[in-house]
């Protein structure tokens, strides 16, 4: 699609958003915005502007994000593909680059899932057999996988760098002796991975891309890169994207650190961006007053601790129905209420049922017709209907209504996360997850539970909810 035609198909930005879209193209830019500030719309417009051949700065432009479902939405906004603009998720970009450089081949080169879990367990058992069992080595597997990802995400390849690093995004400190044990687990895991013929896992791809770019003397494929939902990318991924552009090109980063889900919490300044000052968007153009106030109330809770570059949202002026908090007598009554609300809202608008896992979200849709999962291969539509997915899959998206079931104190924070990372960190992780769900809703929000309501969100007595329950 030609650039001029593409621009006409995009939603029209407001004046302040236009100022960001047309920021200087000869240097890097950072835009920090709250949920509902229009970051994704600005990102698409920015990519189109940077690729537009009528300007001297024009060049091939990459619009990249982490979330696969968001890629589908971005392509929908951009009318599919356009001359000079590529829309990809980060791992697609990384695999393509490494494959083109002869550093990626076969179908099992990236270790993931059950195979990775098995090798990590073997590594832990090996260290325990040499050191003897300790309290640290008896922690859940999730803790070790998370720490391996954190090490790779920051690009630590030397032990001393890991030992000296501030563990941003982690509330519980690790003593030097504990880091030594974890590094031994990492070394053994890498050894076992190599023995089994695996060269990479997902979180190590950015370091592999960065290393190859440092050897690559060829002309860069992109003159400009626009990163949407950048807070979800590990620091090493952002560094690799910075190195992927022409020397006279630019990187534009759009982020909301209040929505951060992947635990890196590193400032853009440390990722190689040449930025004079960040643009900040506190305006919320999406959510109704009641929904925005609930999001603000959630971000104000003690366990929702401040992070680098956090922008606190301001409430909009759009009216709307207050968020509803419904207590059901049992799980079946809860599902009936969720289904009834989804059918009602889905008849005239777009509604999404969100849960921590795909299986949980799917359970609430049993018996509903025409429901669609929030996945990359699902074509995006603005027509009324019912969607389902995880909170992660909904990042960057918006719906007329959102339904968040299962908000029991026994499930939030996630008991497995509390065991792996401690109660306080699990509370913070869950708060950010649920914050994402709340801020996806334009006009309608239904939260449901059957037991005691979670303390991760503002209480039923906070005045932020319209409460109801199954008649006794």
C-alpha positions as CSV (number, residue, x, y, z in Angstrom):
1,X,0.0,0.0,0.0
2,X,1.4,3.4,-0.9
3,X,2.4,5.7,2.0
4,X,-0.2,8.4,1.2
5,X,-3.0,5.8,1.1
6,X,-1.8,4.2,4.2
7,X,-1.8,7.4,6.1
8,X,-5.4,8.0,5.2
9,X,-6.4,4.6,6.6
10,X,-4.9,5.3,10.0
11,X,-6.9,6.8,12.9
12,X,-6.3,10.6,13.2
13,X,-4.0,11.6,16.0
14,X,-4.6,14.6,18.2
15,X,-2.4,17.7,18.2
16,X,-0.1,16.5,21.0
17,X,0.3,13.1,19.4
18,X,1.2,14.7,16.1
19,X,4.0,16.6,17.8
20,X,5.5,13.2,18.8
21,X,5.0,11.6,15.4
22,X,7.0,14.4,13.7
23,X,9.8,14.6,16.2
24,X,13.3,15.0,14.6
25,X,14.2,11.9,12.6
26,X,18.0,12.5,12.8
27,X,18.2,11.3,16.4
28,X,16.7,8.8,18.8
29,X,13.5,9.5,20.6
30,X,11.8,8.1,23.7
31,X,8.1,8.5,24.4
32,X,6.9,7.4,27.9
33,X,3.1,7.2,28.1
34,X,0.5,5.9,30.4
35,X,-2.0,3.3,29.3
36,X,-4.5,4.8,26.9
37,X,-2.3,7.6,25.8
38,X,-2.2,6.3,22.2
39,X,1.4,5.0,22.1
40,X,0.6,2.3,19.6
41,X,-1.2,4.7,17.3
42,X,1.7,7.1,17.5
43,X,4.2,4.3,16.9
44,X,2.4,3.3,13.6
45,X,2.2,6.9,12.4
46,X,5.8,7.5,13.4
47,X,6.9,4.5,11.3
48,X,5.0,5.7,8.3
49,X,6.5,9.2,8.6
50,X,10.0,7.9,8.9
51,X,9.6,5.7,5.7
52,X,7.9,8.4,3.7
53,X,10.0,9.1,0.5
54,X,8.9,12.7,0.3
55,X,11.2,13.5,3.2
56,X,15.0,13.5,3.1
57,X,15.2,11.3,6.2
58,X,13.2,8.5,4.5
59,X,14.4,5.0,4.7
60,X,13.3,1.4,5.3
61,X,11.7,1.3,8.7
62,X,11.0,-1.5,11.2
63,X,8.1,-1.3,13.5
64,X,8.8,-4.0,16.2
65,X,7.3,-5.2,19.4
66,X,7.5,-8.2,21.7
67,X,3.9,-9.4,21.8
68,X,2.8,-11.5,18.8
69,X,-0.9,-10.6,19.2
70,X,0.1,-6.9,19.1
71,X,1.8,-7.5,15.7
72,X,-1.5,-8.6,14.3
73,X,-3.1,-5.4,15.6
74,X,-0.3,-3.2,14.2
75,X,-0.7,-4.8,10.8
76,X,-4.4,-4.2,11.0
77,X,-3.9,-0.5,11.8
78,X,-1.3,-0.2,9.0
79,X,-3.6,-1.9,6.5
80,X,-1.3,-5.0,6.2
81,X,2.1,-4.1,4.7
82,X,3.3,-0.9,3.1
83,X,6.2,0.2,1.1
84,X,9.2,0.8,3.3
85,X,7.6,-0.4,6.6
86,X,8.1,-3.9,8.1
87,X,6.0,-5.0,11.1
88,X,7.6,-7.8,13.1
89,X,7.9,-9.1,16.6
90,X,11.4,-9.1,18.0
91,X,12.1,-12.8,17.8
92,X,11.0,-12.9,14.2
93,X,13.6,-10.1,13.5
94,X,16.3,-11.9,15.5
95,X,15.8,-15.3,13.9
96,X,15.7,-13.7,10.4
97,X,18.9,-11.8,10.9
98,X,20.8,-14.7,12.4
99,X,19.6,-17.0,9.6
100,X,20.7,-14.5,7.0
101,X,24.2,-14.5,8.6
102,X,24.4,-18.3,8.6
103,X,24.1,-18.4,12.4
104,X,20.6,-20.0,12.7
105,X,19.4,-23.2,11.2
106,X,17.2,-26.2,11.9
107,X,14.0,-26.5,13.9
108,X,15.3,-27.2,17.4
109,X,18.1,-24.7,17.7
110,X,16.2,-22.5,20.1
111,X,15.6,-24.4,23.3
112,X,12.2,-23.8,24.9
113,X,9.5,-25.5,26.9
114,X,9.8,-28.9,28.4
115,X,13.3,-29.6,27.0
116,X,14.7,-26.4,28.6
117,X,13.0,-27.2,31.9
118,X,14.5,-30.6,31.9
119,X,18.0,-29.4,31.3
120,X,17.7,-26.7,33.9
121,X,16.6,-29.3,36.5
122,X,19.6,-31.4,35.6
123,X,21.9,-28.4,36.0
124,X,20.4,-27.7,39.5
125,X,20.8,-31.3,40.5
126,X,24.4,-31.4,39.3
127,X,25.3,-28.3,41.4
128,X,23.5,-29.8,44.4
129,X,25.4,-33.0,44.0
130,X,28.7,-31.2,44.1
131,X,27.9,-28.6,46.8
132,X,25.4,-30.6,48.8
133,X,21.7,-29.6,49.1
134,X,21.0,-26.0,50.2
135,X,18.0,-23.9,50.8
136,X,18.7,-21.9,47.6
137,X,19.0,-25.0,45.4
138,X,15.7,-26.3,46.8
139,X,13.8,-23.3,45.4
140,X,11.2,-23.8,42.7
141,X,12.4,-24.3,39.1
142,X,10.6,-21.0,38.1
143,X,13.0,-19.1,40.2
144,X,16.1,-20.5,38.4
145,X,14.5,-20.0,34.9
146,X,13.6,-16.5,35.8
147,X,17.2,-15.7,37.0
148,X,18.7,-17.3,33.8
149,X,16.4,-15.1,31.7
150,X,17.4,-12.0,33.7
151,X,21.1,-12.8,33.2
152,X,20.7,-13.3,29.5
153,X,18.3,-10.3,29.2
154,X,21.0,-8.0,30.6
155,X,23.7,-9.6,28.4
156,X,25.9,-10.8,31.3
157,X,28.4,-13.2,29.8
158,X,31.1,-12.7,32.5
159,X,30.6,-13.8,36.1
160,X,32.0,-10.6,37.7
161,X,29.5,-8.4,35.8
162,X,26.6,-10.5,37.2
163,X,28.1,-10.4,40.7
164,X,28.3,-6.6,40.5
165,X,24.9,-5.9,38.9
166,X,22.1,-4.2,40.7
167,X,19.2,-6.6,40.5
168,X,16.6,-4.1,39.2
169,X,13.2,-5.7,38.9
170,X,13.9,-8.0,41.9
171,X,12.8,-7.2,45.4
172,X,14.6,-10.0,47.2
173,X,18.4,-9.5,47.3
174,X,20.9,-12.2,46.6
175,X,24.1,-12.6,48.6
176,X,27.5,-13.0,46.8
177,X,27.6,-16.7,47.7
178,X,24.1,-17.2,46.3
179,X,25.1,-15.5,43.0
180,X,28.0,-17.8,42.8
181,X,25.8,-20.9,43.1
182,X,23.4,-19.5,40.5
183,X,26.3,-18.8,38.1
184,X,27.4,-22.4,38.5
185,X,23.8,-23.5,37.6
186,X,24.0,-21.3,34.6
187,X,27.4,-22.7,33.5
188,X,26.1,-26.3,33.8
189,X,22.9,-25.4,32.0
190,X,24.8,-24.0,29.1
191,X,27.1,-27.0,29.0
192,X,24.1,-29.4,28.9
193,X,22.4,-27.3,26.3
194,X,25.4,-27.5,24.0
195,X,25.8,-31.2,24.6
196,X,22.2,-31.7,23.4
197,X,22.8,-29.7,20.2
198,X,21.0,-26.5,21.2
199,X,22.8,-23.3,20.4
200,X,20.4,-20.7,21.8
201,X,17.3,-20.2,23.9
202,X,14.9,-17.3,23.5
203,X,16.4,-14.9,25.9
204,X,19.9,-15.4,24.5
205,X,19.0,-14.4,21.0
206,X,19.5,-10.7,21.6
207,X,23.1,-11.2,22.7
208,X,23.7,-13.4,19.7
209,X,22.2,-10.8,17.4
210,X,24.3,-8.1,19.0
211,X,27.5,-10.1,18.7
212,X,26.9,-10.8,15.0
213,X,26.1,-7.1,14.4
214,X,29.4,-6.2,15.8
215,X,31.1,-8.4,13.2
216,X,28.8,-7.4,10.4
217,X,30.3,-4.8,8.1
218,X,27.4,-4.8,5.6
219,X,25.0,-2.0,5.1
220,X,22.2,-2.1,7.7
221,X,18.8,-3.2,6.5
222,X,16.9,-0.4,8.4
223,X,17.4,3.3,8.5
224,X,14.9,3.7,11.3
225,X,13.4,1.4,13.9
226,X,10.3,2.1,16.0
227,X,9.8,0.0,19.1
228,X,6.3,-0.3,20.5
229,X,5.7,-1.5,24.1
230,X,9.4,-1.4,24.6
231,X,9.2,-2.0,28.3
232,X,8.5,-5.7,27.5
233,X,11.8,-6.2,25.7
234,X,15.0,-7.1,27.7
235,X,17.7,-4.5,27.7
236,X,19.9,-6.6,25.4
237,X,17.2,-6.7,22.8
238,X,16.9,-2.9,22.7
239,X,20.7,-2.7,22.4
240,X,20.6,-5.0,19.4
241,X,17.9,-2.9,17.8
242,X,20.0,0.2,18.3
243,X,22.9,-1.5,16.5
244,X,20.6,-2.6,13.7
245,X,20.0,0.9,12.2
246,X,22.2,3.0,9.9
247,X,24.6,5.4,11.6
248,X,22.5,8.3,10.3
249,X,19.2,6.6,11.3
250,X,17.2,6.6,14.5
251,X,15.4,4.5,17.1
252,X,12.1,5.7,18.5
253,X,11.0,3.9,21.7
254,X,7.5,3.9,23.0
255,X,7.0,2.5,26.5
256,X,4.9,2.5,29.7
257,X,7.0,1.2,32.6
258,X,3.8,0.7,34.7
259,X,2.9,-2.1,32.3
260,X,6.2,-3.9,32.5
261,X,5.7,-7.7,32.7
262,X,9.0,-9.3,31.9
263,X,11.0,-8.1,34.9
264,X,13.9,-6.3,33.4
265,X,13.2,-2.7,34.5
266,X,16.2,-1.0,33.0
267,X,16.3,2.6,31.8
268,X,16.5,3.3,28.1
269,X,19.6,5.4,28.9
270,X,21.6,2.3,29.6
271,X,20.6,0.7,26.2
272,X,22.6,3.0,24.0
273,X,19.9,5.4,22.9
274,X,21.1,9.0,22.0
275,X,18.3,10.9,23.8
276,X,18.2,14.5,25.0
277,X,14.9,14.1,26.9
278,X,12.0,11.8,27.0
279,X,8.5,12.9,25.9
280,X,5.9,12.1,28.6
281,X,2.2,11.4,28.0
282,X,0.1,11.3,31.2
283,X,-3.2,11.9,29.3
284,X,-5.5,8.9,29.1
285,X,-7.6,9.0,25.9
286,X,-8.9,5.4,26.2
287,X,-10.4,4.6,29.6
288,X,-13.6,6.0,31.1
289,X,-13.3,7.9,34.4
290,X,-14.2,4.9,36.5
291,X,-11.7,2.6,34.8
292,X,-8.9,5.1,34.9
293,X,-9.5,5.8,38.6
294,X,-9.3,2.1,39.3
295,X,-6.0,1.9,37.4
296,X,-4.7,4.9,39.3
297,X,-5.8,3.3,42.6
298,X,-4.0,0.1,41.6
299,X,-0.8,1.9,40.8
300,X,-1.0,3.7,44.1
301,X,-1.0,0.6,46.3
302,X,2.2,-0.1,48.3
303,X,3.1,-3.2,46.4
304,X,3.0,-1.4,43.1
305,X,6.4,0.1,43.6
306,X,7.8,2.8,41.5
307,X,10.2,1.8,38.7
308,X,12.5,3.7,36.4
309,X,10.7,6.1,34.0
310,X,7.3,5.3,35.4
311,X,4.6,7.8,34.2
312,X,1.7,8.1,36.6
313,X,-1.6,8.4,34.6
314,X,-4.1,11.3,34.9
315,X,-7.8,10.6,34.8
316,X,-9.7,11.3,31.6
317,X,-12.9,13.3,31.3
318,X,-14.8,10.5,29.4
319,X,-17.8,9.3,31.4
320,X,-18.8,5.7,31.6
321,X,-20.1,2.8,33.7
322,X,-18.1,2.3,37.0
323,X,-16.1,-1.0,37.0
324,X,-18.2,-3.8,38.4
325,X,-17.0,-6.2,41.0
326,X,-19.1,-9.4,41.2
327,X,-18.9,-12.1,43.8
328,X,-20.4,-15.4,42.6
329,X,-21.6,-18.2,44.9
330,X,-19.4,-20.8,43.1
331,X,-17.2,-21.3,40.0
332,X,-20.1,-22.4,37.9
333,X,-22.1,-19.3,38.8
334,X,-19.1,-17.2,38.1
335,X,-18.7,-18.7,34.6
336,X,-22.4,-18.2,33.9
337,X,-22.0,-14.5,34.8
338,X,-18.9,-14.1,32.6
339,X,-20.6,-15.8,29.7
340,X,-23.7,-13.7,30.0
341,X,-21.7,-10.4,30.2
342,X,-19.5,-11.5,27.3
343,X,-22.5,-12.3,25.1
344,X,-24.2,-9.0,26.0
345,X,-21.1,-6.8,25.4
346,X,-20.0,-8.9,22.3
347,X,-23.3,-8.2,20.5
348,X,-22.5,-4.5,20.1
349,X,-18.8,-4.2,20.8
350,X,-15.5,-6.0,21.2
351,X,-15.0,-7.7,24.5
352,X,-12.1,-9.8,25.9
353,X,-12.0,-12.4,28.7
354,X,-8.6,-12.3,30.2
355,X,-6.9,-14.7,32.7
356,X,-3.3,-15.6,33.8
357,X,-3.2,-18.7,31.5
358,X,-4.8,-19.7,28.1
359,X,-6.5,-22.7,29.7
360,X,-8.2,-20.5,32.3
361,X,-9.3,-18.0,29.8
362,X,-10.6,-20.7,27.5
363,X,-12.6,-22.4,30.3
364,X,-14.8,-19.3,30.7
365,X,-15.6,-19.3,27.0
366,X,-17.0,-22.9,26.9
367,X,-20.4,-22.8,25.1
368,X,-19.8,-19.4,23.5
369,X,-19.9,-19.3,19.7
370,X,-17.4,-17.5,17.5
371,X,-14.9,-16.6,20.2
372,X,-11.4,-15.8,19.0
373,X,-8.0,-16.1,20.7
374,X,-5.6,-13.2,20.9
375,X,-2.8,-14.8,18.8
376,X,-0.6,-13.5,16.0
377,X,-2.2,-15.6,13.3
378,X,-5.7,-14.5,14.3
379,X,-6.8,-11.7,11.9
380,X,-7.7,-8.5,13.7
381,X,-11.2,-7.2,13.3
382,X,-13.0,-4.0,14.5
383,X,-16.4,-5.8,14.3
384,X,-18.3,-6.8,17.5
385,X,-17.3,-10.1,19.0
386,X,-15.7,-12.0,21.9
387,X,-12.0,-12.6,22.4
388,X,-10.1,-14.5,25.0
389,X,-6.4,-14.7,26.1
390,X,-3.9,-14.1,28.7
391,X,-3.0,-10.7,30.2
392,X,0.3,-10.9,28.4
393,X,-1.4,-11.5,25.0
394,X,-3.6,-8.4,25.5
395,X,-0.6,-6.0,25.9
396,X,-1.0,-2.9,23.6
397,X,-4.6,-3.8,22.6
398,X,-7.9,-2.2,23.5
399,X,-11.5,-3.4,23.8
400,X,-14.9,-1.9,24.4
401,X,-15.2,-4.2,27.4
402,X,-12.9,-6.4,29.5
403,X,-13.8,-9.3,31.8
404,X,-11.3,-10.4,34.5
405,X,-12.6,-13.5,36.3
406,X,-11.0,-15.6,39.1
407,X,-9.7,-12.7,41.2
408,X,-9.6,-14.8,44.4
409,X,-7.0,-14.1,47.1
410,X,-6.0,-17.8,46.9
411,X,-5.0,-17.2,43.2
412,X,-3.6,-13.7,43.2
413,X,-0.8,-13.4,43.8
414,X,0.0,-16.6,42.1
415,X,1.0,-19.2,44.8
416,X,3.8,-20.6,42.6
417,X,5.2,-17.1,42.0
418,X,5.0,-16.4,45.8
419,X,7.0,-19.6,46.5
420,X,9.6,-18.8,43.8
421,X,10.1,-15.1,44.4
422,X,8.6,-14.3,47.8
423,X,5.2,-12.8,48.6
424,X,6.1,-9.1,48.1
425,X,7.6,-9.6,44.6
426,X,4.7,-11.9,43.6
427,X,2.3,-9.1,44.7
428,X,4.1,-6.6,42.5
429,X,4.2,-8.9,39.5
430,X,0.5,-9.7,39.8
431,X,-0.4,-6.0,40.3
432,X,1.3,-5.1,37.0
433,X,-0.4,-8.0,35.3
434,X,-3.9,-7.0,36.4
435,X,-3.1,-3.3,35.7
436,X,-2.7,-4.3,32.1
437,X,-6.1,-6.0,32.1
438,X,-7.9,-3.0,33.6
439,X,-6.4,-0.5,31.2
440,X,-7.4,-2.5,28.1
441,X,-11.0,-1.5,28.7
442,X,-12.6,1.6,27.1
443,X,-16.0,1.6,28.7
444,X,-16.9,-1.6,30.5
445,X,-15.0,-3.6,33.1
446,X,-16.3,-6.7,35.0
447,X,-14.1,-8.4,37.6
448,X,-15.4,-11.6,39.3
449,X,-14.4,-13.8,42.2
450,X,-16.0,-16.5,44.4
451,X,-14.0,-16.5,47.7
452,X,-12.1,-13.7,49.4
453,X,-11.2,-10.9,46.9
454,X,-7.5,-10.5,46.1
455,X,-5.5,-7.8,48.0
456,X,-3.5,-7.1,44.8
457,X,-6.3,-4.7,43.6
458,X,-8.2,-2.0,45.5
459,X,-10.7,-3.5,48.0
460,X,-14.4,-3.7,47.4
461,X,-14.8,-1.0,50.0
462,X,-12.4,1.4,48.2
463,X,-15.2,3.2,46.5
464,X,-13.7,2.4,43.1
465,X,-16.1,-0.5,42.4
466,X,-19.8,-1.0,41.8
467,X,-20.2,-4.2,43.8
468,X,-22.8,-7.0,43.4
469,X,-23.1,-10.7,44.2
470,X,-25.1,-13.8,43.5
471,X,-28.4,-13.6,45.5
472,X,-28.2,-15.8,48.5
